[in-house]
Amino acid sequence: MSSQGPELGDLLGMGTSIAGCLVVGFGLGWLVDHAAGTFPAFALVGLLLGIVAACFYVYGQFKKFM
C-alpha cells in the first residue's frame, strides 16, 4: 500500500467488501423474513446492519491512509 493514498486494487477491494456487506445483510434478513413470514421487516434491518458494517469497514480502511 502506498503512503499517498489507496491504490486501485485497494479501492476495488473496498467496493467488493461494501457490496458483500450489503448483500449478506439483506440476504440474512430475507431468509429470516421468509421463515417467519414477515417480509420487509427483517430484510430492512439486515440491510441497515449491512450498511453499518460497510461504514465501519470503510472507516477502518481509510484510517490506514490518514
N, CA, C and O atoms as a Tripos MOL2 file, in Angstrom:
@<TRIPOS>MOLECULE
protein
  264   263    66     0     0
PROTEIN
NO_CHARGES

@<TRIPOS>ATOM
      1 N           0.8390   -1.1830    0.0000 N.3       1 MET1
      2 CA          0.0000    0.0000    0.0000 C.3       1 MET1
      3 C           0.8870    1.2490    0.0000 C.2       1 MET1
      4 O           1.9370    1.2840    0.6420 O.2       1 MET1
      5 N           0.4560    2.2330   -0.7070 N.am      2 SER2
      6 CA          1.2080    3.4640   -0.8360 C.3       2 SER2
      7 C           0.8880    4.4070    0.3180 C.2       2 SER2
      8 O          -0.2120    4.3810    0.8690 O.2       2 SER2
      9 N           1.8630    5.2390    0.6750 N.am      3 SER3
     10 CA          1.6280    6.1990    1.7470 C.3       3 SER3
     11 C           0.8660    7.4230    1.2400 C.2       3 SER3
     12 O           0.4250    8.2460    2.0430 O.2       3 SER3
     13 N           0.7030    7.5550   -0.0790 N.am      4 GLN4
     14 CA         -0.0060    8.6910   -0.6520 C.3       4 GLN4
     15 C          -1.5150    8.5180   -0.5890 C.2       4 GLN4
     16 O          -2.2500    9.5060   -0.5650 O.2       4 GLN4
     17 N          -1.9730    7.3170   -0.5620 N.am      5 GLY5
     18 CA         -3.3990    7.0600   -0.5350 C.3       5 GLY5
     19 C          -3.6950    5.6720   -1.0680 C.2       5 GLY5
     20 O          -2.7880    4.9250   -1.4340 O.2       5 GLY5
     21 N          -4.9580    5.3410   -1.1080 N.am      6 PRO6
     22 CA         -5.3270    3.9980   -1.5910 C.3       6 PRO6
     23 C          -5.0940    3.8670   -3.0960 C.2       6 PRO6
     24 O          -5.3060    4.8100   -3.8590 O.2       6 PRO6
     25 N          -4.6590    2.6950   -3.4960 N.am      7 GLU7
     26 CA         -4.4570    2.4180   -4.9150 C.3       7 GLU7
     27 C          -5.7180    1.7860   -5.4890 C.2       7 GLU7
     28 O          -6.6810    1.5330   -4.7650 O.2       7 GLU7
     29 N          -5.7050    1.5350   -6.7850 N.am      8 LEU8
     30 CA         -6.8820    0.9980   -7.4640 C.3       8 LEU8
     31 C          -7.3090   -0.3410   -6.8740 C.2       8 LEU8
     32 O          -8.5010   -0.5740   -6.6730 O.2       8 LEU8
     33 N          -6.3630   -1.2120   -6.5980 N.am      9 GLY9
     34 CA         -6.6930   -2.5120   -6.0160 C.3       9 GLY9
     35 C          -7.3420   -2.3820   -4.6470 C.2       9 GLY9
     36 O          -8.2610   -3.1320   -4.3160 O.2       9 GLY9
     37 N          -6.8620   -1.4250   -3.8480 N.am     10 ASP10
     38 CA         -7.4530   -1.1870   -2.5330 C.3      10 ASP10
     39 C          -8.9020   -0.7290   -2.6710 C.2      10 ASP10
     40 O          -9.7770   -1.1920   -1.9400 O.2      10 ASP10
     41 N          -9.1500    0.1750   -3.6030 N.am     11 LEU11
     42 CA        -10.4980    0.7000   -3.8020 C.3      11 LEU11
     43 C         -11.4480   -0.3600   -4.3550 C.2      11 LEU11
     44 O         -12.6140   -0.4230   -3.9650 O.2      11 LEU11
     45 N         -10.9410   -1.1920   -5.2650 N.am     12 LEU12
     46 CA        -11.7780   -2.2700   -5.7970 C.3      12 LEU12
     47 C         -12.1120   -3.2850   -4.7090 C.2      12 LEU12
     48 O         -13.2280   -3.8010   -4.6550 O.2      12 LEU12
     49 N         -11.1510   -3.5650   -3.8530 N.am     13 GLY13
     50 CA        -11.4000   -4.4610   -2.7340 C.3      13 GLY13
     51 C         -12.4250   -3.8970   -1.7700 C.2      13 GLY13
     52 O         -13.2750   -4.6270   -1.2590 O.2      13 GLY13
     53 N         -12.3450   -2.5960   -1.5200 N.am     14 MET14
     54 CA        -13.3340   -1.9550   -0.6440 C.3      14 MET14
     55 C         -14.7200   -1.9950   -1.2650 C.2      14 MET14
     56 O         -15.7070   -2.2430   -0.5720 O.2      14 MET14
     57 N         -14.7990   -1.7530   -2.5630 N.am     15 GLY15
     58 CA        -16.0930   -1.7970   -3.2360 C.3      15 GLY15
     59 C         -16.7160   -3.1780   -3.1720 C.2      15 GLY15
     60 O         -17.9200   -3.3200   -2.9580 O.2      15 GLY15
     61 N         -15.8890   -4.1900   -3.3600 N.am     16 THR16
     62 CA        -16.3740   -5.5630   -3.2700 C.3      16 THR16
     63 C         -16.8350   -5.8860   -1.8500 C.2      16 THR16
     64 O         -17.8530   -6.5520   -1.6570 O.2      16 THR16
     65 N         -16.0910   -5.4180   -0.8730 N.am     17 SER17
     66 CA        -16.4630   -5.6670    0.5210 C.3      17 SER17
     67 C         -17.7520   -4.9330    0.9040 C.2      17 SER17
     68 O         -18.5800   -5.4690    1.6410 O.2      17 SER17
     69 N         -17.9130   -3.7250    0.4100 N.am     18 ILE18
     70 CA        -19.1450   -2.9790    0.6850 C.3      18 ILE18
     71 C         -20.3390   -3.7150    0.0860 C.2      18 ILE18
     72 O         -21.3650   -3.8950    0.7430 O.2      18 ILE18
     73 N         -20.1960   -4.1350   -1.1630 N.am     19 ALA19
     74 CA        -21.2870   -4.8790   -1.8040 C.3      19 ALA19
     75 C         -21.5820   -6.1640   -1.0480 C.2      19 ALA19
     76 O         -22.7430   -6.5350   -0.8720 O.2      19 ALA19
     77 N         -20.5320   -6.8420   -0.6010 N.am     20 GLY20
     78 CA        -20.7180   -8.0720    0.1620 C.3      20 GLY20
     79 C         -21.4530   -7.8370    1.4660 C.2      20 GLY20
     80 O         -22.3360   -8.6150    1.8270 O.2      20 GLY20
     81 N         -21.1010   -6.7740    2.1810 N.am     21 CYS21
     82 CA        -21.7920   -6.4460    3.4340 C.3      21 CYS21
     83 C         -23.2820   -6.2060    3.1920 C.2      21 CYS21
     84 O         -24.1240   -6.6810    3.9540 O.2      21 CYS21
     85 N         -23.5990   -5.4750    2.1380 N.am     22 LEU22
     86 CA        -24.9960   -5.1700    1.8500 C.3      22 LEU22
     87 C         -25.7730   -6.4150    1.4230 C.2      22 LEU22
     88 O         -26.9020   -6.6320    1.8640 O.2      22 LEU22
     89 N         -25.1680   -7.2180    0.5740 N.am     23 VAL23
     90 CA        -25.8470   -8.4290    0.0890 C.3      23 VAL23
     91 C         -26.0400   -9.4390    1.2160 C.2      23 VAL23
     92 O         -27.1120  -10.0310    1.3460 O.2      23 VAL23
     93 N         -25.0150   -9.6340    2.0230 N.am     24 VAL24
     94 CA        -25.1220  -10.5970    3.1190 C.3      24 VAL24
     95 C         -26.1370  -10.1150    4.1500 C.2      24 VAL24
     96 O         -26.9520  -10.9040    4.6260 O.2      24 VAL24
     97 N         -26.0980   -8.8390    4.4970 N.am     25 GLY25
     98 CA        -27.0630   -8.3100    5.4640 C.3      25 GLY25
     99 C         -28.4870   -8.4490    4.9790 C.2      25 GLY25
    100 O         -29.3570   -8.9160    5.7140 O.2      25 GLY25
    101 N         -28.7300   -8.0460    3.7410 N.am     26 PHE26
    102 CA        -30.0820   -8.1600    3.1910 C.3      26 PHE26
    103 C         -30.4800   -9.6230    3.0280 C.2      26 PHE26
    104 O         -31.6230   -9.9900    3.3020 O.2      26 PHE26
    105 N         -29.5480  -10.4530    2.5850 N.am     27 GLY27
    106 CA        -29.8430  -11.8720    2.3750 C.3      27 GLY27
    107 C         -30.2190  -12.5860    3.6620 C.2      27 GLY27
    108 O         -31.1740  -13.3620    3.6910 O.2      27 GLY27
    109 N         -29.4730  -12.3260    4.7200 N.am     28 LEU28
    110 CA        -29.8060  -12.9480    6.0040 C.3      28 LEU28
    111 C         -31.1560  -12.4550    6.5210 C.2      28 LEU28
    112 O         -31.9490  -13.2330    7.0510 O.2      28 LEU28
    113 N         -31.4070  -11.1600    6.3610 N.am     29 GLY29
    114 CA        -32.7100  -10.6220    6.7570 C.3      29 GLY29
    115 C         -33.8420  -11.2270    5.9440 C.2      29 GLY29
    116 O         -34.9140  -11.5130    6.4770 O.2      29 GLY29
    117 N         -33.6030  -11.4210    4.6500 N.am     30 TRP30
    118 CA        -34.6280  -12.0190    3.8020 C.3      30 TRP30
    119 C         -34.8920  -13.4700    4.2120 C.2      30 TRP30
    120 O         -36.0390  -13.9150    4.2120 O.2      30 TRP30
    121 N         -33.8370  -14.2030    4.5600 N.am     31 LEU31
    122 CA        -34.0240  -15.5900    4.9960 C.3      31 LEU31
    123 C         -34.8470  -15.6570    6.2830 C.2      31 LEU31
    124 O         -35.7220  -16.5120    6.4190 O.2      31 LEU31
    125 N         -34.5700  -14.7700    7.2100 N.am     32 VAL32
    126 CA        -35.3600  -14.7380    8.4480 C.3      32 VAL32
    127 C         -36.8020  -14.3670    8.1300 C.2      32 VAL32
    128 O         -37.7290  -14.9690    8.6730 O.2      32 VAL32
    129 N         -37.0030  -13.3870    7.2610 N.am     33 ASP33
    130 CA        -38.3540  -12.9970    6.8610 C.3      33 ASP33
    131 C         -39.0830  -14.1370    6.1720 C.2      33 ASP33
    132 O         -40.2710  -14.3530    6.4120 O.2      33 ASP33
    133 N         -38.3870  -14.8580    5.3300 N.am     34 HIS34
    134 CA        -39.0040  -15.9760    4.6100 C.3      34 HIS34
    135 C         -39.4620  -17.0530    5.5880 C.2      34 HIS34
    136 O         -40.5290  -17.6430    5.4140 O.2      34 HIS34
    137 N         -38.6580  -17.3080    6.6130 N.am     35 ALA35
    138 CA        -39.0200  -18.3170    7.6070 C.3      35 ALA35
    139 C         -40.1410  -17.8360    8.5160 C.2      35 ALA35
    140 O         -40.9960  -18.6250    8.9190 O.2      35 ALA35
    141 N         -40.1430  -16.5370    8.8440 N.am     36 ALA36
    142 CA        -41.1330  -16.0070    9.7850 C.3      36 ALA36
    143 C         -42.3840  -15.4710    9.0830 C.2      36 ALA36
    144 O         -43.4170  -15.2880    9.7260 O.2      36 ALA36
    145 N         -42.3040  -15.2180    7.7820 N.am     37 GLY37
    146 CA        -43.4490  -14.6900    7.0440 C.3      37 GLY37
    147 C         -43.6870  -13.2030    7.2610 C.2      37 GLY37
    148 O         -44.8200  -12.7350    7.1440 O.2      37 GLY37
    149 N         -42.6390  -12.4590    7.5740 N.am     38 THR38
    150 CA        -42.7520  -11.0120    7.8130 C.3      38 THR38
    151 C         -41.8340  -10.2650    6.8670 C.2      38 THR38
    152 O         -40.8530   -9.6650    7.3080 O.2      38 THR38
    153 N         -42.1330  -10.2900    5.5580 N.am     39 PHE39
    154 CA        -41.1310   -9.9100    4.5490 C.3      39 PHE39
    155 C         -40.3640   -8.6160    4.7990 C.2      39 PHE39
    156 O         -39.1530   -8.7210    4.9890 O.2      39 PHE39
    157 N         -40.9050   -7.4530    4.8190 N.am     40 PRO40
    158 CA        -39.9770   -6.3140    4.7640 C.3      40 PRO40
    159 C         -39.2460   -6.0240    6.0670 C.2      40 PRO40
    160 O         -38.2370   -5.3190    6.0450 O.2      40 PRO40
    161 N         -39.7070   -6.5340    7.1880 N.am     41 ALA41
    162 CA        -39.1500   -6.1330    8.4820 C.3      41 ALA41
    163 C         -37.6820   -6.5210    8.6380 C.2      41 ALA41
    164 O         -36.8270   -5.6460    8.7710 O.2      41 ALA41
    165 N         -37.3810   -7.7970    8.6220 N.am     42 PHE42
    166 CA        -36.0090   -8.2330    8.8710 C.3      42 PHE42
    167 C         -35.0920   -7.9700    7.6860 C.2      42 PHE42
    168 O         -33.8820   -7.8310    7.8640 O.2      42 PHE42
    169 N         -35.6430   -7.9000    6.4900 N.am     43 ALA43
    170 CA        -34.8200   -7.5650    5.3280 C.3      43 ALA43
    171 C         -34.2820   -6.1420    5.4550 C.2      43 ALA43
    172 O         -33.1230   -5.8840    5.1280 O.2      43 ALA43
    173 N         -35.1070   -5.2320    5.9230 N.am     44 LEU44
    174 CA        -34.6610   -3.8530    6.1170 C.3      44 LEU44
    175 C         -33.6820   -3.7410    7.2790 C.2      44 LEU44
    176 O         -32.7160   -2.9810    7.2080 O.2      44 LEU44
    177 N         -33.9270   -4.4920    8.3420 N.am     45 VAL45
    178 CA        -32.9930   -4.4960    9.4740 C.3      45 VAL45
    179 C         -31.6430   -5.0620    9.0210 C.2      45 VAL45
    180 O         -30.5950   -4.5160    9.3650 O.2      45 VAL45
    181 N         -31.6660   -6.1420    8.2600 N.am     46 GLY46
    182 CA        -30.4290   -6.7240    7.7510 C.3      46 GLY46
    183 C         -29.6960   -5.7660    6.8240 C.2      46 GLY46
    184 O         -28.4690   -5.6750    6.8690 O.2      46 GLY46
    185 N         -30.4340   -5.0540    5.9890 N.am     47 LEU47
    186 CA        -29.8230   -4.0680    5.1000 C.3      47 LEU47
    187 C         -29.1890   -2.9450    5.9110 C.2      47 LEU47
    188 O         -28.0870   -2.4940    5.5970 O.2      47 LEU47
    189 N         -29.8740   -2.4970    6.9440 N.am     48 LEU48
    190 CA        -29.3320   -1.4480    7.8060 C.3      48 LEU48
    191 C         -28.0570   -1.9210    8.5010 C.2      48 LEU48
    192 O         -27.0840   -1.1720    8.5900 O.2      48 LEU48
    193 N         -28.0580   -3.1490    8.9880 N.am     49 LEU49
    194 CA        -26.8570   -3.6900    9.6240 C.3      49 LEU49
    195 C         -25.7220   -3.8470    8.6110 C.2      49 LEU49
    196 O         -24.5550   -3.6600    8.9550 O.2      49 LEU49
    197 N         -26.0590   -4.1870    7.3720 N.am     50 GLY50
    198 CA        -25.0460   -4.2600    6.3190 C.3      50 GLY50
    199 C         -24.4370   -2.8990    6.0240 C.2      50 GLY50
    200 O         -23.2310   -2.7870    5.8010 O.2      50 GLY50
    201 N         -25.2630   -1.8710    6.0240 N.am     51 ILE51
    202 CA        -24.7670   -0.5110    5.7980 C.3      51 ILE51
    203 C         -23.8420   -0.0860    6.9310 C.2      51 ILE51
    204 O         -22.7910    0.5090    6.6900 O.2      51 ILE51
    205 N         -24.2300   -0.3910    8.1630 N.am     52 VAL52
    206 CA        -23.3920   -0.0500    9.3160 C.3      52 VAL52
    207 C         -22.0620   -0.7980    9.2530 C.2      52 VAL52
    208 O         -21.0090   -0.2130    9.5040 O.2      52 VAL52
    209 N         -22.1070   -2.0770    8.9210 N.am     53 ALA53
    210 CA        -20.8780   -2.8600    8.8070 C.3      53 ALA53
    211 C         -19.9780   -2.3030    7.7030 C.2      53 ALA53
    212 O         -18.7600   -2.2290    7.8700 O.2      53 ALA53
    213 N         -20.5730   -1.9140    6.5840 N.am     54 ALA54
    214 CA        -19.7920   -1.3460    5.4800 C.3      54 ALA54
    215 C         -19.1520   -0.0260    5.8860 C.2      54 ALA54
    216 O         -18.0070    0.2420    5.5240 O.2      54 ALA54
    217 N         -19.8720    0.7960    6.6280 N.am     55 CYS55
    218 CA        -19.3130    2.0750    7.0890 C.3      55 CYS55
    219 C         -18.1280    1.8590    8.0140 C.2      55 CYS55
    220 O         -17.1100    2.5400    7.8900 O.2      55 CYS55
    221 N         -18.2540    0.9090    8.9490 N.am     56 PHE56
    222 CA        -17.1330    0.6180    9.8430 C.3      56 PHE56
    223 C         -15.9410    0.0740    9.0660 C.2      56 PHE56
    224 O         -14.7960    0.4080    9.3680 O.2      56 PHE56
    225 N         -16.2040   -0.7510    8.0810 N.am     57 TYR57
    226 CA        -15.1210   -1.3040    7.2700 C.3      57 TYR57
    227 C         -14.3920   -0.1990    6.4990 C.2      57 TYR57
    228 O         -13.1620   -0.1470    6.5000 O.2      57 TYR57
    229 N         -15.1440    0.6730    5.8490 N.am     58 VAL58
    230 CA        -14.5370    1.7510    5.0610 C.3      58 VAL58
    231 C         -13.7660    2.7010    5.9780 C.2      58 VAL58
    232 O         -12.6710    3.1470    5.6320 O.2      58 VAL58
    233 N         -14.3280    3.0090    7.1340 N.am     59 TYR59
    234 CA        -13.6320    3.8810    8.0840 C.3      59 TYR59
    235 C         -12.2990    3.2550    8.4970 C.2      59 TYR59
    236 O         -11.2750    3.9360    8.5360 O.2      59 TYR59
    237 N         -12.3160    1.9770    8.8000 N.am     60 GLY60
    238 CA        -11.0820    1.2920    9.1940 C.3      60 GLY60
    239 C         -10.0560    1.2620    8.0820 C.2      60 GLY60
    240 O          -8.8590    1.3930    8.3410 O.2      60 GLY60
    241 N         -10.5020    1.0910    6.8530 N.am     61 GLN61
    242 CA         -9.5670    1.0440    5.7250 C.3      61 GLN61
    243 C          -8.9710    2.4210    5.4480 C.2      61 GLN61
    244 O          -7.7670    2.5370    5.2180 O.2      61 GLN61
    245 N          -9.7970    3.4630    5.4660 N.am     62 PHE62
    246 CA         -9.2730    4.8050    5.1750 C.3      62 PHE62
    247 C          -8.4620    5.3640    6.3360 C.2      62 PHE62
    248 O          -7.6440    6.2630    6.1440 O.2      62 PHE62
    249 N          -8.6790    4.8460    7.5240 N.am     63 LYS63
    250 CA         -7.8920    5.2820    8.6720 C.3      63 LYS63
    251 C          -6.4210    4.9190    8.4770 C.2      63 LYS63
    252 O          -5.5370    5.5880    9.0120 O.2      63 LYS63
    253 N          -6.1600    3.8560    7.7080 N.am     64 LYS64
    254 CA         -4.7770    3.4610    7.4040 C.3      64 LYS64
    255 C          -4.0460    4.5260    6.5920 C.2      64 LYS64
    256 O          -2.8240    4.6450    6.6810 O.2      64 LYS64
    257 N          -4.7890    5.3010    5.7990 N.am     65 PHE65
    258 CA         -4.1760    6.2560    4.8830 C.3      65 PHE65
    259 C          -4.1670    7.6690    5.4280 C.2      65 PHE65
    260 O          -3.6710    8.5770    4.7610 O.2      65 PHE65
    261 N          -4.6940    7.8800    6.6060 N.am     66 MET66
    262 CA         -4.7140    9.2330    7.1870 C.3      66 MET66
    263 C          -3.5000    9.4580    8.0380 C.2      66 MET66
    264 O          -3.3390   10.5360    8.6110 O.2      66 MET66
@<TRIPOS>BOND
     1     1     2 1
     2     2     3 1
     3     3     4 2
     4     3     5 am
     5     5     6 1
     6     6     7 1
     7     7     8 2
     8     7     9 am
     9     9    10 1
    10    10    11 1
    11    11    12 2
    12    11    13 am
    13    13    14 1
    14    14    15 1
    15    15    16 2
    16    15    17 am
    17    17    18 1
    18    18    19 1
    19    19    20 2
    20    19    21 am
    21    21    22 1
    22    22    23 1
    23    23    24 2
    24    23    25 am
    25    25    26 1
    26    26    27 1
    27    27    28 2
    28    27    29 am
    29    29    30 1
    30    30    31 1
    31    31    32 2
    32    31    33 am
    33    33    34 1
    34    34    35 1
    35    35    36 2
    36    35    37 am
    37    37    38 1
    38    38    39 1
    39    39    40 2
    40    39    41 am
    41    41    42 1
    42    42    43 1
    43    43    44 2
    44    43    45 am
    45    45    46 1
    46    46    47 1
    47    47    48 2
    48    47    49 am
    49    49    50 1
    50    50    51 1
    51    51    52 2
    52    51    53 am
    53    53    54 1
    54    54    55 1
    55    55    56 2
    56    55    57 am
    57    57    58 1
    58    58    59 1
    59    59    60 2
    60    59    61 am
    61    61    62 1
    62    62    63 1
    63    63    64 2
    64    63    65 am
    65    65    66 1
    66    66    67 1
    67    67    68 2
    68    67    69 am
    69    69    70 1
    70    70    71 1
    71    71    72 2
    72    71    73 am
    73    73    74 1
    74    74    75 1
    75    75    76 2
    76    75    77 am
    77    77    78 1
    78    78    79 1
    79    79    80 2
    80    79    81 am
    81    81    82 1
    82    82    83 1
    83    83    84 2
    84    83    85 am
    85    85    86 1
    86    86    87 1
    87    87    88 2
    88    87    89 am
    89    89    90 1
    90    90    91 1
    91    91    92 2
    92    91    93 am
    93    93    94 1
    94    94    95 1
    95    95    96 2
    96    95    97 am
    97    97    98 1
    98    98    99 1
    99    99   100 2
   100    99   101 am
   101   101   102 1
   102   102   103 1
   103   103   104 2
   104   103   105 am
   105   105   106 1
   106   106   107 1
   107   107   108 2
   108   107   109 am
   109   109   110 1
   110   110   111 1
   111   111   112 2
   112   111   113 am
   113   113   114 1
   114   114   115 1
   115   115   116 2
   116   115   117 am
   117   117   118 1
   118   118   119 1
   119   119   120 2
   120   119   121 am
   121   121   122 1
   122   122   123 1
   123   123   124 2
   124   123   125 am
   125   125   126 1
   126   126   127 1
   127   127   128 2
   128   127   129 am
   129   129   130 1
   130   130   131 1
   131   131   132 2
   132   131   133 am
   133   133   134 1
   134   134   135 1
   135   135   136 2
   136   135   137 am
   137   137   138 1
   138   138   139 1
   139   139   140 2
   140   139   141 am
   141   141   142 1
   142   142   143 1
   143   143   144 2
   144   143   145 am
   145   145   146 1
   146   146   147 1
   147   147   148 2
   148   147   149 am
   149   149   150 1
   150   150   151 1
   151   151   152 2
   152   151   153 am
   153   153   154 1
   154   154   155 1
   155   155   156 2
   156   155   157 am
   157   157   158 1
   158   158   159 1
   159   159   160 2
   160   159   161 am
   161   161   162 1
   162   162   163 1
   163   163   164 2
   164   163   165 am
   165   165   166 1
   166   166   167 1
   167   167   168 2
   168   167   169 am
   169   169   170 1
   170   170   171 1
   171   171   172 2
   172   171   173 am
   173   173   174 1
   174   174   175 1
   175   175   176 2
   176   175   177 am
   177   177   178 1
   178   178   179 1
   179   179   180 2
   180   179   181 am
   181   181   182 1
   182   182   183 1
   183   183   184 2
   184   183   185 am
   185   185   186 1
   186   186   187 1
   187   187   188 2
   188   187   189 am
   189   189   190 1
   190   190   191 1
   191   191   192 2
   192   191   193 am
   193   193   194 1
   194   194   195 1
   195   195   196 2
   196   195   197 am
   197   197   198 1
   198   198   199 1
   199   199   200 2
   200   199   201 am
   201   201   202 1
   202   202   203 1
   203   203   204 2
   204   203   205 am
   205   205   206 1
   206   206   207 1
   207   207   208 2
   208   207   209 am
   209   209   210 1
   210   210   211 1
   211   211   212 2
   212   211   213 am
   213   213   214 1
   214   214   215 1
   215   215   216 2
   216   215   217 am
   217   217   218 1
   218   218   219 1
   219   219   220 2
   220   219   221 am
   221   221   222 1
   222   222   223 1
   223   223   224 2
   224   223   225 am
   225   225   226 1
   226   226   227 1
   227   227   228 2
   228   227   229 am
   229   229   230 1
   230   230   231 1
   231   231   232 2
   232   231   233 am
   233   233   234 1
   234   234   235 1
   235   235   236 2
   236   235   237 am
   237   237   238 1
   238   238   239 1
   239   239   240 2
   240   239   241 am
   241   241   242 1
   242   242   243 1
   243   243   244 2
   244   243   245 am
   245   245   246 1
   246   246   247 1
   247   247   248 2
   248   247   249 am
   249   249   250 1
   250   250   251 1
   251   251   252 2
   252   251   253 am
   253   253   254 1
   254   254   255 1
   255   255   256 2
   256   255   257 am
   257   257   258 1
   258   258   259 1
   259   259   260 2
   260   259   261 am
   261   261   262 1
   262   262   263 1
   263   263   264 2
@<TRIPOS>SUBSTRUCTURE
     1 MET1         2 RESIDUE 1 A MET
     2 SER2         6 RESIDUE 1 A SER
     3 SER3        10 RESIDUE 1 A SER
     4 GLN4        14 RESIDUE 1 A GLN
     5 GLY5        18 RESIDUE 1 A GLY
     6 PRO6        22 RESIDUE 1 A PRO
     7 GLU7        26 RESIDUE 1 A GLU
     8 LEU8        30 RESIDUE 1 A LEU
     9 GLY9        34 RESIDUE 1 A GLY
    10 ASP10       38 RESIDUE 1 A ASP
    11 LEU11       42 RESIDUE 1 A LEU
    12 LEU12       46 RESIDUE 1 A LEU
    13 GLY13       50 RESIDUE 1 A GLY
    14 MET14       54 RESIDUE 1 A MET
    15 GLY15       58 RESIDUE 1 A GLY
    16 THR16       62 RESIDUE 1 A THR
    17 SER17       66 RESIDUE 1 A SER
    18 ILE18       70 RESIDUE 1 A ILE
    19 ALA19       74 RESIDUE 1 A ALA
    20 GLY20       78 RESIDUE 1 A GLY
    21 CYS21       82 RESIDUE 1 A CYS
    22 LEU22       86 RESIDUE 1 A LEU
    23 VAL23       90 RESIDUE 1 A VAL
    24 VAL24       94 RESIDUE 1 A VAL
    25 GLY25       98 RESIDUE 1 A GLY
    26 PHE26      102 RESIDUE 1 A PHE
    27 GLY27      106 RESIDUE 1 A GLY
    28 LEU28      110 RESIDUE 1 A LEU
    29 GLY29      114 RESIDUE 1 A GLY
    30 TRP30      118 RESIDUE 1 A TRP
    31 LEU31      122 RESIDUE 1 A LEU
    32 VAL32      126 RESIDUE 1 A VAL
    33 ASP33      130 RESIDUE 1 A ASP
    34 HIS34      134 RESIDUE 1 A HIS
    35 ALA35      138 RESIDUE 1 A ALA
    36 ALA36      142 RESIDUE 1 A ALA
    37 GLY37      146 RESIDUE 1 A GLY
    38 THR38      150 RESIDUE 1 A THR
    39 PHE39      154 RESIDUE 1 A PHE
    40 PRO40      158 RESIDUE 1 A PRO
    41 ALA41      162 RESIDUE 1 A ALA
    42 PHE42      166 RESIDUE 1 A PHE
    43 ALA43      170 RESIDUE 1 A ALA
    44 LEU44      174 RESIDUE 1 A LEU
    45 VAL45      178 RESIDUE 1 A VAL
    46 GLY46      182 RESIDUE 1 A GLY
    47 LEU47      186 RESIDUE 1 A LEU
    48 LEU48      190 RESIDUE 1 A LEU
    49 LEU49      194 RESIDUE 1 A LEU
    50 GLY50      198 RESIDUE 1 A GLY
    51 ILE51      202 RESIDUE 1 A ILE
    52 VAL52      206 RESIDUE 1 A VAL
    53 ALA53      210 RESIDUE 1 A ALA
    54 ALA54      214 RESIDUE 1 A ALA
    55 CYS55      218 RESIDUE 1 A CYS
    56 PHE56      222 RESIDUE 1 A PHE
    57 TYR57      226 RESIDUE 1 A TYR
    58 VAL58      230 RESIDUE 1 A VAL
    59 TYR59      234 RESIDUE 1 A TYR
    60 GLY60      238 RESIDUE 1 A GLY
    61 GLN61      242 RESIDUE 1 A GLN
    62 PHE62      246 RESIDUE 1 A PHE
    63 LYS63      250 RESIDUE 1 A LYS
    64 LYS64      254 RESIDUE 1 A LYS
    65 PHE65      258 RESIDUE 1 A PHE
    66 MET66      262 RESIDUE 1 A MET
